[in-house]
Amino acid sequence: MNLKQNLGILLIVLGALMLIISYFADLTDYNFYNIGALIIIIAGLVTHIVMTKRS
């Protein structure tokens, strides 16, 4: 498998890591950080669905 097929999964993991880091670094009060992580997770889900349907 190449990077293109796993891009959606990597984005989901990146967004989840951002949320975990924000919890431990006490960044939960900053909405822009949490909304950014949410957008990355949603983009990862959509990318994963699109790439799965193409192959």
N, C-alpha and C positions, 0 to 999 in steps of 0.2 A: 504494500500500500504506500502511496506517496502522500506528500503533504496536502495536496489538494483534497483528497478524500477525507482527511482527518482535520481539516480546517475548522469545521463546525464544532467538533468535540474540543479542539484546543481553545476556541473562543469561550465555550461554556466553562471549561476548567479555569481559564484566565479570569473570567467574571467571578467565579466562585472564590478563587484565591484573593481577588480584590476585596470581596466582602469579608472573608476571614481576616485578612490583614487589617481592614478598617475596624473590625471588632477589637482586635488585640492592640491596635495602635490608638484606640479611643478616637476614631474618626467617624463614629456613627452619627454625630450631630451635623456633619456636613452632607447635605442632601445631594450636592452635585457629584460627590464621589459615589454615593450609593446609586444614584440614577444612572451614572456612567456604567457602573457594574451591571445594572439591570439591562441597559441597552446592549451591552456586549453579550450578555447571556441570551437575550432574545435574538440578536443577530446570529449567534452561534446555532441556536435552534433552527432558525430559518435556513441558514446555510447548510446545515446537516440534512434537513429535509430535501432541499433542492438538489444537493449533490447525490443523495441516495436515490432520488427519482430518476436522475440522469443516467446513472450506471445500472 
